[in-house]
Amino acid sequence: MRTKHIILSLILLSQLSFAQGQAGSLFLTINPGARSNAMGEAQIGVANDSYATYYNPAGLTNLSSKEFSFMHTSYLPNLADDMAYDFLTFAMPFREGESIGGHFTYLNLGDQVSTDANGNELGSFSSYMYALNLSYAKQIDETSSWGINGKYFYQELAVINSLDASSGSFALDVGYFKHNAMDNPNLKLGAVLTNVGPGVSFNDGEEDPLPTRLGMGMSLLTLEGQALVAFDLNYEVNDQTFVTNLGLEYYLVEDFALRGGFMSDPSGDLNYTTLGLGADFESIGFDVSYVIGGDLDPHSDMIRFSLSGSF
């Protein structure tokens, strides 16, 4: 049936949109946050805001107050005009030396039309993916901490008549964060293992492994606290390739930052530069980022907006 061809096309689109690798459920690797995106998505060794629930749960112990953030973007605007990605996160200190948090991720792949072998329309359906995540972090000592994420995620590519291309599963992340690394008060290190769990199948007889990554990151505060340099190195377990992220954040004045970065992912042949800025207005912050990629890179020209607050 034509319907099955559409579903296969959707699966192919959902994979190629992120990378060309062996793993499935790749929407779990869409890095959220306009600040992090502007810094080339290098955050494992930074993790000092509510987005730590995604990048490194151990960094949640860096928070001194309740924080929330929301991000929205039209995803892959050069590939489709009805795809959108949203991310909502919240984190807070819990008890002495402990923090908790969580986030919700939603990727809308847009509406599709199903047709039979003769081209007659059978109806429309929507395709989407979401993930629910809970985080916990605890200090090990005065300079280090560990953290863990538990997440449930669901993917619905299509549910039409007897065809059910949907699946749900779960995964775990484990992270570590270190202050005063190498006896340098301006140097921080982080490590994280993400998306560990069972494979996912869409009832097609095949099971795709999760996009498991082992990442290490560092950040260095310099120029008397005005600049932050960050670098991440992620090993993709299934594809056996390395993803590199480099970022810079520079505060022109106390509450206004300029950012830039670079990301390289050989498994998806992705290489792009990122730019952005951020502004803090007392307890409210606003960030924006922009992706500069190649002519054939669907990530090119993608703009992300984030709104954050603390209380």
C-alpha positions as CSV (number, residue, x, y, z in Angstrom):
1,M,0.0,0.0,0.0
2,R,1.0,3.6,-0.6
3,T,0.5,4.2,3.1
4,K,3.4,1.9,4.0
5,H,5.6,3.9,1.6
6,I,4.7,7.1,3.4
7,I,5.6,5.6,6.8
8,L,8.9,4.4,5.5
9,S,9.6,7.9,4.1
10,L,8.7,9.4,7.5
11,I,11.1,7.0,9.3
12,L,13.8,7.9,6.8
13,L,13.1,11.6,7.2
14,S,13.2,11.4,11.0
15,Q,16.6,9.7,10.8
16,L,18.2,11.8,8.2
17,S,17.0,15.0,9.8
18,F,19.4,14.4,12.7
19,A,22.3,12.2,11.5
20,Q,23.1,9.3,9.2
21,G,23.9,6.7,11.9
22,Q,23.0,3.2,13.0
23,A,21.0,4.3,16.1
24,G,17.3,5.2,16.2
25,S,15.3,7.6,18.4
26,L,17.7,10.3,17.3
27,F,15.4,13.1,18.4
28,L,16.8,12.4,21.9
29,T,20.1,14.0,20.7
30,I,18.6,17.3,19.6
31,N,20.5,19.7,21.9
32,P,18.1,22.3,23.5
33,G,18.7,25.9,24.6
34,A,19.6,29.0,22.6
35,R,22.6,29.7,24.9
36,S,24.0,26.2,24.4
37,N,23.3,26.2,20.7
38,A,25.1,29.5,20.3
39,M,28.1,28.0,22.1
40,G,28.4,25.1,19.6
41,E,26.4,23.0,22.0
42,A,29.4,22.6,24.3
43,Q,27.8,22.3,27.8
44,I,28.9,19.1,29.6
45,G,31.6,21.0,31.5
46,V,29.4,24.1,31.9
47,A,26.0,22.8,33.1
48,N,25.2,25.8,35.4
49,D,21.6,26.4,34.5
50,S,18.3,24.4,34.3
51,Y,19.4,22.9,31.0
52,A,21.7,20.7,33.0
53,T,18.8,18.3,33.2
54,Y,19.7,17.5,29.6
55,Y,23.4,18.1,29.2
56,N,24.8,16.8,32.5
57,P,22.5,16.2,35.5
58,A,25.4,16.3,37.9
59,G,25.6,20.1,37.2
60,L,22.2,20.7,38.9
61,T,24.1,21.1,42.2
62,N,25.5,24.4,40.7
63,L,22.0,26.0,41.0
64,S,21.4,28.2,44.0
65,S,17.7,28.9,43.3
66,K,14.7,27.6,41.4
67,E,15.1,28.0,37.6
68,F,13.0,27.3,34.6
69,S,13.5,27.7,30.8
70,F,11.5,27.3,27.6
71,M,12.8,27.0,24.1
72,H,11.0,27.0,20.8
73,T,12.3,26.7,17.2
74,S,11.0,25.9,13.7
75,Y,13.1,22.8,13.2
76,L,15.0,22.2,10.0
77,P,13.4,25.1,8.2
78,N,15.2,24.3,4.9
79,L,13.8,20.8,4.9
80,A,10.2,21.3,6.0
81,D,8.0,24.2,6.9
82,D,5.8,22.5,9.5
83,M,8.3,20.9,11.9
84,A,8.7,22.5,15.4
85,Y,10.8,21.6,18.4
86,D,9.9,22.7,22.0
87,F,11.7,22.1,25.3
88,L,10.6,23.0,28.8
89,T,12.8,22.5,31.8
90,F,12.7,23.2,35.6
91,A,15.3,22.6,38.3
92,M,15.9,23.5,41.9
93,P,18.0,22.8,45.0
94,F,16.2,20.1,47.0
95,R,18.1,19.6,50.2
96,E,21.6,20.4,51.4
97,G,23.9,19.2,48.6
98,E,21.0,17.8,46.5
99,S,19.0,19.1,43.5
100,I,16.1,17.9,41.4
101,G,14.7,18.8,38.1
102,G,13.1,17.6,34.9
103,H,12.3,18.5,31.3
104,F,9.7,17.8,28.6
105,T,10.7,17.6,24.9
106,Y,8.3,17.7,22.0
107,L,9.1,17.4,18.3
108,N,6.3,17.9,15.9
109,L,7.0,16.4,12.5
110,G,3.9,18.0,10.9
111,D,0.8,16.6,9.2
112,Q,0.9,14.0,6.4
113,V,-1.7,12.7,4.0
114,S,-2.3,9.0,3.5
115,T,-3.2,7.7,0.0
116,D,-4.0,4.3,-1.5
117,A,-2.3,2.7,-4.5
118,N,-4.5,4.7,-6.8
119,G,-3.7,8.0,-5.2
120,N,-7.0,8.4,-3.4
121,E,-6.7,10.2,-0.1
122,L,-7.4,8.1,2.9
123,G,-7.1,10.8,5.5
124,S,-4.4,12.8,7.3
125,F,-2.3,12.0,10.3
126,S,0.2,13.8,12.5
127,S,3.7,12.6,13.4
128,Y,5.3,13.6,16.7
129,M,7.8,12.5,19.4
130,Y,8.1,13.5,23.0
131,A,10.2,12.7,26.1
132,L,9.6,13.1,29.8
133,N,12.7,13.3,32.0
134,L,13.3,13.4,35.8
135,S,16.7,14.4,37.2
136,Y,18.5,14.1,40.6
137,A,21.9,15.3,41.6
138,K,24.0,15.0,44.8
139,Q,27.3,16.4,45.9
140,I,30.1,13.9,46.5
141,D,32.3,16.5,48.3
142,E,32.9,20.2,48.1
143,T,34.1,20.2,44.6
144,S,32.3,17.3,42.8
145,S,28.9,15.8,42.3
146,W,27.0,13.1,40.4
147,G,23.6,13.0,38.8
148,I,21.2,10.7,37.1
149,N,18.3,11.1,34.6
150,G,15.4,8.8,34.0
151,K,13.4,9.4,30.9
152,Y,10.3,7.9,29.1
153,F,9.9,8.7,25.4
154,Y,7.3,8.0,22.8
155,Q,7.4,8.2,19.0
156,E,4.3,8.2,16.8
157,L,5.1,8.3,13.1
158,A,1.6,7.3,12.1
159,V,-1.5,5.4,13.3
160,I,-3.7,4.6,10.3
161,N,-6.3,1.8,10.2
162,S,-4.4,-1.4,11.0
163,L,-1.0,0.3,10.7
164,D,0.5,1.4,14.0
165,A,4.0,3.0,13.6
166,S,4.4,4.1,17.2
167,S,6.6,3.0,20.0
168,G,7.6,4.0,23.6
169,S,10.6,3.1,25.7
170,F,12.8,4.4,28.5
171,A,16.5,5.4,29.0
172,L,18.9,6.5,31.7
173,D,21.7,9.1,31.8
174,V,24.5,9.3,34.4
175,G,26.7,12.4,34.9
176,Y,29.7,13.7,36.9
177,F,30.8,17.3,37.5
178,K,34.1,18.6,39.0
179,H,34.9,22.1,40.2
180,N,38.5,23.3,40.8
181,A,39.9,20.8,38.4
182,M,43.7,20.4,38.4
183,D,43.7,22.9,41.4
184,N,42.5,25.6,39.0
185,P,39.4,27.4,40.5
186,N,38.5,28.6,36.9
187,L,38.5,25.1,35.4
188,K,35.5,22.7,35.5
189,L,35.2,19.2,34.1
190,G,32.2,17.1,33.3
191,A,31.5,13.6,32.1
192,V,28.2,12.0,31.1
193,L,26.8,8.7,29.6
194,T,23.5,9.3,27.9
195,N,20.6,7.3,26.4
196,V,21.3,3.9,28.0
197,G,18.4,1.6,27.5
198,P,16.7,-1.1,25.4
199,G,16.3,-0.7,21.6
200,V,13.2,0.5,19.9
201,S,11.0,-1.3,17.3
202,F,8.1,0.0,15.2
203,N,6.6,-3.5,14.8
204,D,8.6,-3.9,11.5
205,G,10.7,-6.8,12.8
206,E,13.8,-4.7,13.3
207,E,15.1,-3.1,16.5
208,D,17.1,0.1,16.5
209,P,19.6,0.8,19.4
210,L,19.3,4.0,21.3
211,P,21.8,6.8,20.4
212,T,24.1,6.1,23.4
213,R,26.9,8.6,23.9
214,L,29.8,8.9,26.3
215,G,30.8,12.6,26.6
216,M,33.5,14.6,28.4
217,G,33.6,18.4,28.6
218,M,35.6,21.2,30.1
219,S,35.0,24.9,30.7
220,L,37.5,27.6,31.6
221,L,36.6,31.0,32.9
222,T,39.1,33.7,31.7
223,L,39.6,37.4,31.1
224,E,38.8,38.1,34.8
225,G,35.5,36.3,34.6
226,Q,34.3,38.0,31.4
227,A,34.8,35.1,29.1
228,L,34.0,31.4,29.2
229,V,35.6,28.8,26.9
230,A,33.9,25.4,26.6
231,F,34.9,22.2,24.8
232,D,33.0,18.8,24.6
233,L,34.0,15.5,23.0
234,N,31.2,12.9,22.6
235,Y,31.8,9.3,21.5
236,E,28.8,7.8,19.7
237,V,28.8,4.2,20.9
238,N,26.8,2.8,18.0
239,D,28.5,4.7,15.1
240,Q,31.9,4.6,16.8
241,T,32.5,8.3,15.9
242,F,33.4,11.4,17.8
243,V,31.3,14.6,17.9
244,T,33.2,17.7,18.9
245,N,31.8,21.0,20.2
246,L,33.6,24.2,20.9
247,G,32.0,27.3,22.4
248,L,32.8,30.8,23.6
249,E,30.8,33.2,25.8
250,Y,31.9,36.8,26.3
251,Y,30.1,39.3,28.5
252,L,30.4,42.8,27.0
253,V,28.8,44.2,30.2
254,E,27.5,42.4,33.3
255,D,24.1,41.3,31.8
256,F,24.7,41.1,28.1
257,A,26.7,38.2,26.4
258,L,27.9,37.5,22.9
259,R,28.4,33.8,21.9
260,G,29.9,31.7,19.2
261,G,30.7,28.1,18.5
262,F,31.3,25.2,16.2
263,M,29.9,21.7,16.0
264,S,31.2,18.7,14.0
265,D,29.4,15.3,13.7
266,P,31.1,12.9,11.2
267,S,28.3,10.3,11.6
268,G,25.8,12.7,10.0
269,D,28.4,14.7,8.0
270,L,27.3,17.8,9.9
271,N,29.6,20.8,10.4
272,Y,28.2,24.2,11.3
273,T,29.0,27.4,13.0
274,T,26.8,29.0,15.6
275,L,26.2,32.6,16.8
276,G,24.1,34.1,19.5
277,L,23.5,36.6,22.3
278,G,21.9,36.7,25.7
279,A,20.5,39.3,28.0
280,D,19.5,39.1,31.7
281,F,16.9,41.4,33.2
282,E,17.0,40.7,37.0
283,S,15.2,37.3,37.3
284,I,14.4,36.9,33.6
285,G,16.8,36.0,30.8
286,F,16.4,35.9,27.0
287,D,18.7,34.1,24.6
288,V,18.8,33.7,20.8
289,S,21.0,31.6,18.5
290,Y,21.6,31.2,14.8
291,V,23.1,28.3,12.8
292,I,25.4,28.8,9.8
293,G,25.7,25.6,7.8
294,G,26.5,24.4,4.3
295,D,24.1,24.7,1.4
296,L,22.9,21.1,1.8
297,D,22.7,21.2,5.6
298,P,19.0,21.2,6.8
299,H,20.2,22.9,10.1
300,S,21.2,26.0,8.2
301,D,19.4,29.3,9.1
302,M,17.8,27.7,12.1
303,I,17.0,30.2,14.9
304,R,16.3,29.2,18.5
305,F,14.8,31.4,21.2
306,S,14.9,30.7,24.9
307,L,13.2,32.4,27.8
308,S,14.4,31.6,31.3
309,G,13.7,32.7,34.9
310,S,14.8,32.2,38.5
311,F,13.0,32.7,41.8
